[in-house]
Amino acid sequence: MRLSQLSGKEIIDLENGERMGLVGQADLVISEHTGMIESMILPTSSFLGMGKKREEIVIPWDAIRKIGPEMMIIELRQRGYVGE
């Protein structure tokens, strides 16, 4: 699958069904040794870029459970990626 095919997909958290953003908004962390994708860094949104400094959500590549035609389902809580 090409990155261009992923870019318009919504990222949905399996735990609560929350829409986290679009893959096209994320930066990819790629291993310089293997060339494999390690994780995605998704910026949290703020209203018109105003307010607090934007934080980021790091989504490890192995947290992805399913990539469908319109969305990508991720599971962060099960693996301990969030809140620990």
PyMOL Python script that loads the backbone (N, CA, C, O; Angstrom):
from pymol import cmd

cmd.read_pdbstr("""\
ATOM      1  N   MET A   1       0.841  -1.174   0.000  1.00  0.00           N
ATOM      2  CA  MET A   1       0.000   0.000   0.000  1.00  0.00           C
ATOM      3  C   MET A   1       0.891   1.244   0.000  1.00  0.00           C
ATOM      4  O   MET A   1       1.883   1.307   0.727  1.00  0.00           O
ATOM      5  N   ARG A   2       0.536   2.208  -0.802  1.00  0.00           N
ATOM      6  CA  ARG A   2       1.299   3.455  -0.891  1.00  0.00           C
ATOM      7  C   ARG A   2       0.837   4.453   0.175  1.00  0.00           C
ATOM      8  O   ARG A   2      -0.310   4.432   0.620  1.00  0.00           O
ATOM      9  N   LEU A   3       1.760   5.319   0.566  1.00  0.00           N
ATOM     10  CA  LEU A   3       1.434   6.350   1.549  1.00  0.00           C
ATOM     11  C   LEU A   3       0.283   7.222   1.055  1.00  0.00           C
ATOM     12  O   LEU A   3      -0.560   7.635   1.851  1.00  0.00           O
ATOM     13  N   SER A   4       0.237   7.506  -0.233  1.00  0.00           N
ATOM     14  CA  SER A   4      -0.849   8.336  -0.772  1.00  0.00           C
ATOM     15  C   SER A   4      -2.214   7.677  -0.572  1.00  0.00           C
ATOM     16  O   SER A   4      -3.221   8.376  -0.458  1.00  0.00           O
ATOM     17  N   GLN A   5      -2.263   6.349  -0.528  1.00  0.00           N
ATOM     18  CA  GLN A   5      -3.515   5.645  -0.287  1.00  0.00           C
ATOM     19  C   GLN A   5      -3.921   5.716   1.184  1.00  0.00           C
ATOM     20  O   GLN A   5      -5.105   5.602   1.499  1.00  0.00           O
ATOM     21  N   LEU A   6      -2.973   5.900   2.075  1.00  0.00           N
ATOM     22  CA  LEU A   6      -3.257   6.003   3.504  1.00  0.00           C
ATOM     23  C   LEU A   6      -3.662   7.408   3.927  1.00  0.00           C
ATOM     24  O   LEU A   6      -4.402   7.567   4.898  1.00  0.00           O
ATOM     25  N   SER A   7      -3.195   8.423   3.223  1.00  0.00           N
ATOM     26  CA  SER A   7      -3.278   9.802   3.705  1.00  0.00           C
ATOM     27  C   SER A   7      -4.678  10.300   4.039  1.00  0.00           C
ATOM     28  O   SER A   7      -4.820  11.103   4.961  1.00  0.00           O
ATOM     29  N   GLY A   8      -5.709   9.868   3.341  1.00  0.00           N
ATOM     30  CA  GLY A   8      -7.058  10.362   3.608  1.00  0.00           C
ATOM     31  C   GLY A   8      -7.834   9.561   4.635  1.00  0.00           C
ATOM     32  O   GLY A   8      -8.977   9.897   4.944  1.00  0.00           O
ATOM     33  N   LYS A   9      -7.231   8.500   5.173  1.00  0.00           N
ATOM     34  CA  LYS A   9      -7.944   7.639   6.119  1.00  0.00           C
ATOM     35  C   LYS A   9      -8.019   8.271   7.510  1.00  0.00           C
ATOM     36  O   LYS A   9      -7.070   8.899   7.979  1.00  0.00           O
ATOM     37  N   GLU A  10      -9.167   8.088   8.150  1.00  0.00           N
ATOM     38  CA  GLU A  10      -9.333   8.555   9.520  1.00  0.00           C
ATOM     39  C   GLU A  10      -8.685   7.547  10.462  1.00  0.00           C
ATOM     40  O   GLU A  10      -8.717   6.341  10.215  1.00  0.00           O
ATOM     41  N   ILE A  11      -8.098   8.051  11.542  1.00  0.00           N
ATOM     42  CA  ILE A  11      -7.523   7.195  12.577  1.00  0.00           C
ATOM     43  C   ILE A  11      -8.549   7.118  13.702  1.00  0.00           C
ATOM     44  O   ILE A  11      -8.930   8.138  14.274  1.00  0.00           O
ATOM     45  N   ILE A  12      -8.997   5.892  14.017  1.00  0.00           N
ATOM     46  CA  ILE A  12     -10.022   5.668  15.029  1.00  0.00           C
ATOM     47  C   ILE A  12      -9.443   4.801  16.142  1.00  0.00           C
ATOM     48  O   ILE A  12      -8.821   3.772  15.879  1.00  0.00           O
ATOM     49  N   ASP A  13      -9.656   5.230  17.404  1.00  0.00           N
ATOM     50  CA  ASP A  13      -9.209   4.466  18.561  1.00  0.00           C
ATOM     51  C   ASP A  13     -10.221   3.367  18.856  1.00  0.00           C
ATOM     52  O   ASP A  13     -11.401   3.654  19.062  1.00  0.00           O
ATOM     53  N   LEU A  14      -9.781   2.124  18.878  1.00  0.00           N
ATOM     54  CA  LEU A  14     -10.646   0.977  19.116  1.00  0.00           C
ATOM     55  C   LEU A  14     -11.294   1.027  20.497  1.00  0.00           C
ATOM     56  O   LEU A  14     -12.435   0.594  20.661  1.00  0.00           O
ATOM     57  N   GLU A  15     -10.587   1.545  21.477  1.00  0.00           N
ATOM     58  CA  GLU A  15     -11.060   1.581  22.867  1.00  0.00           C
ATOM     59  C   GLU A  15     -12.363   2.364  23.011  1.00  0.00           C
ATOM     60  O   GLU A  15     -13.302   1.893  23.652  1.00  0.00           O
ATOM     61  N   ASN A  16     -12.423   3.558  22.417  1.00  0.00           N
ATOM     62  CA  ASN A  16     -13.591   4.417  22.639  1.00  0.00           C
ATOM     63  C   ASN A  16     -14.253   4.912  21.349  1.00  0.00           C
ATOM     64  O   ASN A  16     -15.199   5.698  21.402  1.00  0.00           O
ATOM     65  N   GLY A  17     -13.772   4.467  20.217  1.00  0.00           N
ATOM     66  CA  GLY A  17     -14.354   4.879  18.943  1.00  0.00           C
ATOM     67  C   GLY A  17     -14.072   6.325  18.574  1.00  0.00           C
ATOM     68  O   GLY A  17     -14.693   6.861  17.657  1.00  0.00           O
ATOM     69  N   GLU A  18     -13.150   6.958  19.272  1.00  0.00           N
ATOM     70  CA  GLU A  18     -12.825   8.365  19.049  1.00  0.00           C
ATOM     71  C   GLU A  18     -12.034   8.557  17.763  1.00  0.00           C
ATOM     72  O   GLU A  18     -11.106   7.805  17.465  1.00  0.00           O
ATOM     73  N   ARG A  19     -12.422   9.581  17.010  1.00  0.00           N
ATOM     74  CA  ARG A  19     -11.670   9.981  15.819  1.00  0.00           C
ATOM     75  C   ARG A  19     -10.469  10.785  16.288  1.00  0.00           C
ATOM     76  O   ARG A  19     -10.624  11.805  16.961  1.00  0.00           O
ATOM     77  N   MET A  20      -9.278  10.333  15.936  1.00  0.00           N
ATOM     78  CA  MET A  20      -8.062  10.982  16.414  1.00  0.00           C
ATOM     79  C   MET A  20      -7.463  11.931  15.391  1.00  0.00           C
ATOM     80  O   MET A  20      -6.679  12.810  15.750  1.00  0.00           O
ATOM     81  N   GLY A  21      -7.819  11.767  14.122  1.00  0.00           N
ATOM     82  CA  GLY A  21      -7.275  12.619  13.072  1.00  0.00           C
ATOM     83  C   GLY A  21      -7.168  11.849  11.774  1.00  0.00           C
ATOM     84  O   GLY A  21      -7.734  10.766  11.625  1.00  0.00           O
ATOM     85  N   LEU A  22      -6.439  12.418  10.848  1.00  0.00           N
ATOM     86  CA  LEU A  22      -6.215  11.785   9.551  1.00  0.00           C
ATOM     87  C   LEU A  22      -4.763  11.344   9.440  1.00  0.00           C
ATOM     88  O   LEU A  22      -3.863  11.998   9.966  1.00  0.00           O
ATOM     89  N   VAL A  23      -4.548  10.247   8.761  1.00  0.00           N
ATOM     90  CA  VAL A  23      -3.186   9.759   8.560  1.00  0.00           C
ATOM     91  C   VAL A  23      -2.351  10.831   7.859  1.00  0.00           C
ATOM     92  O   VAL A  23      -1.161  10.973   8.143  1.00  0.00           O
ATOM     93  N   GLY A  24      -2.964  11.582   6.951  1.00  0.00           N
ATOM     94  CA  GLY A  24      -2.248  12.621   6.217  1.00  0.00           C
ATOM     95  C   GLY A  24      -1.736  13.758   7.088  1.00  0.00           C
ATOM     96  O   GLY A  24      -0.868  14.520   6.663  1.00  0.00           O
ATOM     97  N   GLN A  25      -2.269  13.882   8.313  1.00  0.00           N
ATOM     98  CA  GLN A  25      -1.805  14.909   9.250  1.00  0.00           C
ATOM     99  C   GLN A  25      -0.602  14.436  10.057  1.00  0.00           C
ATOM    100  O   GLN A  25       0.070  15.237  10.706  1.00  0.00           O
ATOM    101  N   ALA A  26      -0.336  13.146  10.015  1.00  0.00           N
ATOM    102  CA  ALA A  26       0.705  12.542  10.847  1.00  0.00           C
ATOM    103  C   ALA A  26       2.071  12.583  10.166  1.00  0.00           C
ATOM    104  O   ALA A  26       2.183  12.588   8.940  1.00  0.00           O
ATOM    105  N   ASP A  27       3.096  12.612  11.000  1.00  0.00           N
ATOM    106  CA  ASP A  27       4.466  12.417  10.540  1.00  0.00           C
ATOM    107  C   ASP A  27       4.812  10.960  10.786  1.00  0.00           C
ATOM    108  O   ASP A  27       4.331  10.365  11.751  1.00  0.00           O
ATOM    109  N   LEU A  28       5.623  10.387   9.944  1.00  0.00           N
ATOM    110  CA  LEU A  28       6.052   9.008  10.120  1.00  0.00           C
ATOM    111  C   LEU A  28       7.469   8.977  10.667  1.00  0.00           C
ATOM    112  O   LEU A  28       8.324   9.756  10.247  1.00  0.00           O
ATOM    113  N   VAL A  29       7.713   8.067  11.610  1.00  0.00           N
ATOM    114  CA  VAL A  29       9.058   7.820  12.123  1.00  0.00           C
ATOM    115  C   VAL A  29       9.533   6.545  11.440  1.00  0.00           C
ATOM    116  O   VAL A  29       8.952   5.474  11.616  1.00  0.00           O
ATOM    117  N   ILE A  30      10.600   6.679  10.659  1.00  0.00           N
ATOM    118  CA  ILE A  30      11.118   5.569   9.864  1.00  0.00           C
ATOM    119  C   ILE A  30      12.512   5.212  10.358  1.00  0.00           C
ATOM    120  O   ILE A  30      13.357   6.089  10.538  1.00  0.00           O
ATOM    121  N   SER A  31      12.749   3.934  10.575  1.00  0.00           N
ATOM    122  CA  SER A  31      14.060   3.467  11.024  1.00  0.00           C
ATOM    123  C   SER A  31      15.090   3.724   9.931  1.00  0.00           C
ATOM    124  O   SER A  31      14.896   3.339   8.777  1.00  0.00           O
ATOM    125  N   GLU A  32      16.162   4.364  10.299  1.00  0.00           N
ATOM    126  CA  GLU A  32      17.208   4.618   9.305  1.00  0.00           C
ATOM    127  C   GLU A  32      18.001   3.352   8.983  1.00  0.00           C
ATOM    128  O   GLU A  32      18.696   3.295   7.969  1.00  0.00           O
ATOM    129  N   HIS A  33      17.898   2.348   9.838  1.00  0.00           N
ATOM    130  CA  HIS A  33      18.625   1.099   9.603  1.00  0.00           C
ATOM    131  C   HIS A  33      17.838   0.117   8.739  1.00  0.00           C
ATOM    132  O   HIS A  33      18.412  -0.561   7.886  1.00  0.00           O
ATOM    133  N   THR A  34      16.520   0.040   8.957  1.00  0.00           N
ATOM    134  CA  THR A  34      15.721  -0.953   8.244  1.00  0.00           C
ATOM    135  C   THR A  34      14.820  -0.346   7.171  1.00  0.00           C
ATOM    136  O   THR A  34      14.383  -1.046   6.257  1.00  0.00           O
ATOM    137  N   GLY A  35      14.542   0.947   7.279  1.00  0.00           N
ATOM    138  CA  GLY A  35      13.623   1.593   6.350  1.00  0.00           C
ATOM    139  C   GLY A  35      12.162   1.313   6.661  1.00  0.00           C
ATOM    140  O   GLY A  35      11.281   1.700   5.894  1.00  0.00           O
ATOM    141  N   MET A  36      11.895   0.643   7.780  1.00  0.00           N
ATOM    142  CA  MET A  36      10.527   0.295   8.184  1.00  0.00           C
ATOM    143  C   MET A  36       9.920   1.426   9.014  1.00  0.00           C
ATOM    144  O   MET A  36      10.624   2.142   9.725  1.00  0.00           O
ATOM    145  N   ILE A  37       8.602   1.568   8.906  1.00  0.00           N
ATOM    146  CA  ILE A  37       7.894   2.572   9.710  1.00  0.00           C
ATOM    147  C   ILE A  37       7.828   2.071  11.144  1.00  0.00           C
ATOM    148  O   ILE A  37       7.395   0.947  11.397  1.00  0.00           O
ATOM    149  N   GLU A  38       8.264   2.918  12.093  1.00  0.00           N
ATOM    150  CA  GLU A  38       8.227   2.561  13.511  1.00  0.00           C
ATOM    151  C   GLU A  38       6.982   3.100  14.190  1.00  0.00           C
ATOM    152  O   GLU A  38       6.379   2.418  15.018  1.00  0.00           O
ATOM    153  N   SER A  39       6.591   4.328  13.842  1.00  0.00           N
ATOM    154  CA  SER A  39       5.432   4.937  14.474  1.00  0.00           C
ATOM    155  C   SER A  39       4.942   6.127  13.654  1.00  0.00           C
ATOM    156  O   SER A  39       5.594   6.574  12.710  1.00  0.00           O
ATOM    157  N   MET A  40       3.777   6.620  14.048  1.00  0.00           N
ATOM    158  CA  MET A  40       3.219   7.851  13.484  1.00  0.00           C
ATOM    159  C   MET A  40       3.137   8.859  14.618  1.00  0.00           C
ATOM    160  O   MET A  40       2.843   8.501  15.759  1.00  0.00           O
ATOM    161  N   ILE A  41       3.398  10.117  14.302  1.00  0.00           N
ATOM    162  CA  ILE A  41       3.252  11.188  15.277  1.00  0.00           C
ATOM    163  C   ILE A  41       2.108  12.068  14.801  1.00  0.00           C
ATOM    164  O   ILE A  41       2.196  12.723  13.762  1.00  0.00           O
ATOM    165  N   LEU A  42       1.029  12.071  15.585  1.00  0.00           N
ATOM    166  CA  LEU A  42      -0.187  12.776  15.220  1.00  0.00           C
ATOM    167  C   LEU A  42      -0.329  14.013  16.089  1.00  0.00           C
ATOM    168  O   LEU A  42      -0.413  13.891  17.311  1.00  0.00           O
ATOM    169  N   PRO A  43      -0.358  15.207  15.491  1.00  0.00           N
ATOM    170  CA  PRO A  43      -0.543  16.413  16.305  1.00  0.00           C
ATOM    171  C   PRO A  43      -1.986  16.488  16.799  1.00  0.00           C
ATOM    172  O   PRO A  43      -2.916  16.122  16.080  1.00  0.00           O
ATOM    173  N   THR A  44      -2.164  16.963  18.029  1.00  0.00           N
ATOM    174  CA  THR A  44      -3.521  17.189  18.511  1.00  0.00           C
ATOM    175  C   THR A  44      -3.963  18.529  17.968  1.00  0.00           C
ATOM    176  O   THR A  44      -3.138  19.415  17.744  1.00  0.00           O
ATOM    177  N   SER A  45      -5.243  18.685  17.757  1.00  0.00           N
ATOM    178  CA  SER A  45      -5.731  19.914  17.129  1.00  0.00           C
ATOM    179  C   SER A  45      -6.009  20.982  18.178  1.00  0.00           C
ATOM    180  O   SER A  45      -6.351  20.682  19.322  1.00  0.00           O
ATOM    181  N   SER A  46      -5.856  22.215  17.767  1.00  0.00           N
ATOM    182  CA  SER A  46      -6.245  23.354  18.584  1.00  0.00           C
ATOM    183  C   SER A  46      -7.045  24.284  17.685  1.00  0.00           C
ATOM    184  O   SER A  46      -6.855  24.285  16.469  1.00  0.00           O
ATOM    185  N   PHE A  47      -7.918  25.059  18.259  1.00  0.00           N
ATOM    186  CA  PHE A  47      -8.807  25.913  17.480  1.00  0.00           C
ATOM    187  C   PHE A  47      -8.018  26.992  16.757  1.00  0.00           C
ATOM    188  O   PHE A  47      -7.467  27.887  17.399  1.00  0.00           O
ATOM    189  N   LEU A  48      -7.954  26.924  15.444  1.00  0.00           N
ATOM    190  CA  LEU A  48      -7.264  27.892  14.581  1.00  0.00           C
ATOM    191  C   LEU A  48      -5.806  28.101  14.966  1.00  0.00           C
ATOM    192  O   LEU A  48      -5.232  29.156  14.697  1.00  0.00           O
ATOM    193  N   GLY A  49      -5.209  27.090  15.598  1.00  0.00           N
ATOM    194  CA  GLY A  49      -3.802  27.208  15.968  1.00  0.00           C
ATOM    195  C   GLY A  49      -3.563  28.132  17.144  1.00  0.00           C
ATOM    196  O   GLY A  49      -2.418  28.480  17.432  1.00  0.00           O
ATOM    197  N   MET A  50      -4.619  28.533  17.826  1.00  0.00           N
ATOM    198  CA  MET A  50      -4.484  29.448  18.962  1.00  0.00           C
ATOM    199  C   MET A  50      -4.514  28.646  20.254  1.00  0.00           C
ATOM    200  O   MET A  50      -4.932  27.488  20.273  1.00  0.00           O
ATOM    201  N   GLY A  51      -4.069  29.270  21.322  1.00  0.00           N
ATOM    202  CA  GLY A  51      -4.139  28.617  22.624  1.00  0.00           C
ATOM    203  C   GLY A  51      -2.833  27.944  22.976  1.00  0.00           C
ATOM    204  O   GLY A  51      -1.756  28.374  22.564  1.00  0.00           O
ATOM    205  N   LYS A  52      -2.952  26.871  23.753  1.00  0.00           N
ATOM    206  CA  LYS A  52      -1.782  26.156  24.246  1.00  0.00           C
ATOM    207  C   LYS A  52      -0.954  25.565  23.118  1.00  0.00           C
ATOM    208  O   LYS A  52      -1.415  25.373  21.993  1.00  0.00           O
ATOM    209  N   LYS A  53       0.286  25.286  23.475  1.00  0.00           N
ATOM    210  CA  LYS A  53       1.159  24.596  22.525  1.00  0.00           C
ATOM    211  C   LYS A  53       0.551  23.235  22.198  1.00  0.00           C
ATOM    212  O   LYS A  53       0.041  22.541  23.078  1.00  0.00           O
ATOM    213  N   ARG A  54       0.614  22.871  20.942  1.00  0.00           N
ATOM    214  CA  ARG A  54       0.032  21.606  20.504  1.00  0.00           C
ATOM    215  C   ARG A  54       0.876  20.436  21.000  1.00  0.00           C
ATOM    216  O   ARG A  54       2.106  20.469  20.963  1.00  0.00           O
ATOM    217  N   GLU A  55       0.192  19.421  21.454  1.00  0.00           N
ATOM    218  CA  GLU A  55       0.867  18.216  21.890  1.00  0.00           C
ATOM    219  C   GLU A  55       0.798  17.193  20.765  1.00  0.00           C
ATOM    220  O   GLU A  55       0.119  17.402  19.760  1.00  0.00           O
ATOM    221  N   GLU A  56       1.499  16.103  20.946  1.00  0.00           N
ATOM    222  CA  GLU A  56       1.531  15.068  19.929  1.00  0.00           C
ATOM    223  C   GLU A  56       1.145  13.730  20.526  1.00  0.00           C
ATOM    224  O   GLU A  56       1.373  13.479  21.709  1.00  0.00           O
ATOM    225  N   ILE A  57       0.565  12.880  19.713  1.00  0.00           N
ATOM    226  CA  ILE A  57       0.257  11.507  20.101  1.00  0.00           C
ATOM    227  C   ILE A  57       1.147  10.607  19.260  1.00  0.00           C
ATOM    228  O   ILE A  57       1.118  10.667  18.031  1.00  0.00           O
ATOM    229  N   VAL A  58       1.933   9.777  19.922  1.00  0.00           N
ATOM    230  CA  VAL A  58       2.794   8.834  19.215  1.00  0.00           C
ATOM    231  C   VAL A  58       2.042   7.510  19.111  1.00  0.00           C
ATOM    232  O   VAL A  58       1.650   6.925  20.121  1.00  0.00           O
ATOM    233  N   ILE A  59       1.848   7.054  17.898  1.00  0.00           N
ATOM    234  CA  ILE A  59       1.133   5.800  17.639  1.00  0.00           C
ATOM    235  C   ILE A  59       2.131   4.799  17.077  1.00  0.00           C
ATOM    236  O   ILE A  59       2.513   4.893  15.910  1.00  0.00           O
ATOM    237  N   PRO A  60       2.561   3.834  17.901  1.00  0.00           N
ATOM    238  CA  PRO A  60       3.480   2.814  17.385  1.00  0.00           C
ATOM    239  C   PRO A  60       2.835   2.043  16.238  1.00  0.00           C
ATOM    240  O   PRO A  60       1.631   1.788  16.263  1.00  0.00           O
ATOM    241  N   TRP A  61       3.611   1.677  15.254  1.00  0.00           N
ATOM    242  CA  TRP A  61       3.075   1.006  14.073  1.00  0.00           C
ATOM    243  C   TRP A  61       2.395  -0.310  14.447  1.00  0.00           C
ATOM    244  O   TRP A  61       1.435  -0.716  13.792  1.00  0.00           O
ATOM    245  N   ASP A  62       2.887  -0.987  15.503  1.00  0.00           N
ATOM    246  CA  ASP A  62       2.264  -2.257  15.887  1.00  0.00           C
ATOM    247  C   ASP A  62       0.964  -2.065  16.666  1.00  0.00           C
ATOM    248  O   ASP A  62       0.336  -3.053  17.044  1.00  0.00           O
ATOM    249  N   ALA A  63       0.541  -0.821  16.917  1.00  0.00           N
ATOM    250  CA  ALA A  63      -0.754  -0.554  17.550  1.00  0.00           C
ATOM    251  C   ALA A  63      -1.882  -0.530  16.514  1.00  0.00           C
ATOM    252  O   ALA A  63      -3.056  -0.465  16.880  1.00  0.00           O
ATOM    253  N   ILE A  64      -1.538  -0.582  15.235  1.00  0.00           N
ATOM    254  CA  ILE A  64      -2.552  -0.585  14.180  1.00  0.00           C
ATOM    255  C   ILE A  64      -3.164  -1.973  14.107  1.00  0.00           C
ATOM    256  O   ILE A  64      -2.453  -2.967  13.962  1.00  0.00           O
ATOM    257  N   ARG A  65      -4.485  -2.037  14.209  1.00  0.00           N
ATOM    258  CA  ARG A  65      -5.193  -3.322  14.180  1.00  0.00           C
ATOM    259  C   ARG A  65      -5.783  -3.627  12.810  1.00  0.00           C
ATOM    260  O   ARG A  65      -5.795  -4.785  12.393  1.00  0.00           O
ATOM    261  N   LYS A  66      -6.272  -2.616  12.103  1.00  0.00           N
ATOM    262  CA  LYS A  66      -6.929  -2.861  10.813  1.00  0.00           C
ATOM    263  C   LYS A  66      -6.859  -1.591   9.983  1.00  0.00           C
ATOM    264  O   LYS A  66      -7.053  -0.491  10.501  1.00  0.00           O
ATOM    265  N   ILE A  67      -6.582  -1.744   8.692  1.00  0.00           N
ATOM    266  CA  ILE A  67      -6.632  -0.630   7.752  1.00  0.00           C
ATOM    267  C   ILE A  67      -7.719  -0.962   6.747  1.00  0.00           C
ATOM    268  O   ILE A  67      -7.593  -1.903   5.963  1.00  0.00           O
ATOM    269  N   GLY A  68      -8.790  -0.176   6.779  1.00  0.00           N
ATOM    270  CA  GLY A  68      -9.914  -0.398   5.884  1.00  0.00           C
ATOM    271  C   GLY A  68      -9.924   0.628   4.768  1.00  0.00           C
ATOM    272  O   GLY A  68      -8.992   1.422   4.642  1.00  0.00           O
ATOM    273  N   PRO A  69     -10.991   0.617   3.945  1.00  0.00           N
ATOM    274  CA  PRO A  69     -11.057   1.541   2.815  1.00  0.00           C
ATOM    275  C   PRO A  69     -11.136   3.011   3.224  1.00  0.00           C
ATOM    276  O   PRO A  69     -10.708   3.884   2.468  1.00  0.00           O
ATOM    277  N   GLU A  70     -11.683   3.298   4.420  1.00  0.00           N
ATOM    278  CA  GLU A  70     -11.867   4.685   4.834  1.00  0.00           C
ATOM    279  C   GLU A  70     -11.215   5.034   6.155  1.00  0.00           C
ATOM    280  O   GLU A  70     -11.091   6.213   6.489  1.00  0.00           O
ATOM    281  N   MET A  71     -10.792   4.027   6.918  1.00  0.00           N
ATOM    282  CA  MET A  71     -10.233   4.313   8.232  1.00  0.00           C
ATOM    283  C   MET A  71      -9.159   3.328   8.639  1.00  0.00           C
ATOM    284  O   MET A  71      -9.013   2.248   8.067  1.00  0.00           O
ATOM    285  N   MET A  72      -8.406   3.748   9.662  1.00  0.00           N
ATOM    286  CA  MET A  72      -7.379   2.928  10.269  1.00  0.00           C
ATOM    287  C   MET A  72      -7.766   2.777  11.742  1.00  0.00           C
ATOM    288  O   MET A  72      -7.930   3.773  12.447  1.00  0.00           O
ATOM    289  N   ILE A  73      -7.910   1.537  12.205  1.00  0.00           N
ATOM    290  CA  ILE A  73      -8.275   1.268  13.590  1.00  0.00           C
ATOM    291  C   ILE A  73      -6.996   0.999  14.375  1.00  0.00           C
ATOM    292  O   ILE A  73      -6.179   0.167  13.982  1.00  0.00           O
ATOM    293  N   ILE A  74      -6.830   1.719  15.501  1.00  0.00           N
ATOM    294  CA  ILE A  74      -5.655   1.520  16.340  1.00  0.00           C
ATOM    295  C   ILE A  74      -6.098   1.115  17.740  1.00  0.00           C
ATOM    296  O   ILE A  74      -7.226   1.396  18.146  1.00  0.00           O
ATOM    297  N   GLU A  75      -5.215   0.460  18.471  1.00  0.00           N
ATOM    298  CA  GLU A  75      -5.495   0.040  19.838  1.00  0.00           C
ATOM    299  C   GLU A  75      -4.316   0.463  20.704  1.00  0.00           C
ATOM    300  O   GLU A  75      -3.261  -0.171  20.693  1.00  0.00           O
ATOM    301  N   LEU A  76      -4.510   1.548  21.457  1.00  0.00           N
ATOM    302  CA  LEU A  76      -3.437   2.079  22.277  1.00  0.00           C
ATOM    303  C   LEU A  76      -3.488   1.571  23.716  1.00  0.00           C
ATOM    304  O   LEU A  76      -2.446   1.243  24.282  1.00  0.00           O
ATOM    305  N   ARG A  77      -4.638   1.500  24.303  1.00  0.00           N
ATOM    306  CA  ARG A  77      -4.748   1.114  25.729  1.00  0.00           C
ATOM    307  C   ARG A  77      -4.262  -0.304  26.002  1.00  0.00           C
ATOM    308  O   ARG A  77      -3.529  -0.524  26.966  1.00  0.00           O
ATOM    309  N   GLN A  78      -4.647  -1.256  25.188  1.00  0.00           N
ATOM    310  CA  GLN A  78      -4.306  -2.662  25.382  1.00  0.00           C
ATOM    311  C   GLN A  78      -2.802  -2.849  25.521  1.00  0.00           C
ATOM    312  O   GLN A  78      -2.343  -3.635  26.350  1.00  0.00           O
ATOM    313  N   ARG A  79      -2.053  -2.145  24.730  1.00  0.00           N
ATOM    314  CA  ARG A  79      -0.593  -2.298  24.711  1.00  0.00           C
ATOM    315  C   ARG A  79       0.112  -1.382  25.712  1.00  0.00           C
ATOM    316  O   ARG A  79       1.338  -1.412  25.818  1.00  0.00           O
ATOM    317  N   GLY A  80      -0.651  -0.567  26.447  1.00  0.00           N
ATOM    318  CA  GLY A  80      -0.033   0.321  27.421  1.00  0.00           C
ATOM    319  C   GLY A  80       0.616   1.543  26.828  1.00  0.00           C
ATOM    320  O   GLY A  80       1.518   2.109  27.446  1.00  0.00           O
ATOM    321  N   TYR A  81       0.192   1.982  25.636  1.00  0.00           N
ATOM    322  CA  TYR A  81       0.791   3.137  24.996  1.00  0.00           C
ATOM    323  C   TYR A  81       0.256   4.457  25.549  1.00  0.00           C
ATOM    324  O   TYR A  81       0.916   5.490  25.439  1.00  0.00           O
ATOM    325  N   VAL A  82      -0.939   4.423  26.144  1.00  0.00           N
ATOM    326  CA  VAL A  82      -1.557   5.642  26.633  1.00  0.00           C
ATOM    327  C   VAL A  82      -1.766   5.543  28.124  1.00  0.00           C
ATOM    328  O   VAL A  82      -2.178   4.499  28.628  1.00  0.00           O
ATOM    329  N   GLY A  83      -1.485   6.624  28.839  1.00  0.00           N
ATOM    330  CA  GLY A  83      -1.778   6.699  30.250  1.00  0.00           C
ATOM    331  C   GLY A  83      -0.799   5.971  31.161  1.00  0.00           C
ATOM    332  O   GLY A  83      -1.083   5.812  32.348  1.00  0.00           O
ATOM    333  N   GLU A  84       0.303   5.541  30.663  1.00  0.00           N
ATOM    334  CA  GLU A  84       1.281   4.878  31.502  1.00  0.00           C
ATOM    335  C   GLU A  84       2.631   5.498  31.331  1.00  0.00           C
ATOM    336  O   GLU A  84       3.593   5.066  31.965  1.00  0.00           O
TER     337      GLU A  84
END
""", "prot")
cmd.dss("prot")
cmd.show_as("cartoon", "prot")
cmd.util.cbc("prot")
cmd.orient("prot")
